[in-house]
Amino acid sequence: MSTARQKVSNPVCSATMNEQTIYPSRRSKQTHDAILSATLELVNEKGYFGLSLEAVAARAGAGKQTIYRWWPSKAALVMEALSQAATREVALPDTGRVEQDLFLFLEAIFTRISSSGSGKAMGGLVAEAQADPIFAEAFRSGFVEARREGLRTLLRRGMERGEVNSDIDLELAVDTLFGPMWYRLLLLHAPLDGPFARDLVRQFMTGNALHRG
């Protein structure tokens, strides 16, 4: 019987690494971490559109010019803060069963979105991406792509173990699993929670599981 392994790998960290190649290097890790921590706190308290860089600087005890020098925009700062938090809190499970792995991964993401200011912040980042092509590319290639790669990894494992049909379109499969998250996140018509994650994965597996026999 397979035993679940905890936090064996975490491709969401690639978002943070990607952003570090886009934005200038940090001169002080302590100040850098304080700014990201203050950003998360203020996003939770005030939401994305209520957050100001002046308030972040005051909360972090940092100079406002430091923030302007290290991040090209509020959106870039919030994206890195969310990416760092996701790296800490959303691990890539490996229980030996693809259905359970997909559920745990999506449940962790949905829970973080619903239980903090992350959901409103992500909605704000989507809005910024519509107006700023440069940020849109960074958002897609960093924040969004890291989570997509996590799903790809889980699905590839399922294919290798003979649990998922190897003929599926992998990118379409990722869209199928993540698309409903963005839909609920932006329209707010229904909750993002564990039961939804379970139902979503079960429906996906109904159409894509490889049935032996």
Secondary structure, 3 states (H helix, E strand, C coil): CCCCEEEEECCCHHHHHHHHHHCCCCCCHHHHHHHHHHHHHHHHHHCCCCCCHHHHHHHHCCCHHHHHHHCCCHHHHHHHHHHHHHHHHCCEEECCCHHHHHHHHHHHHHHHHHHCCHHHHHHHHHHHHHHCHHHHHHHHHHHHHHHHHHHHHHHHHHHHCCCECCCCCHHHHHHHHHHHHHHHHHHCCCCCCHHHHHHHHHHHHHHHECCCC
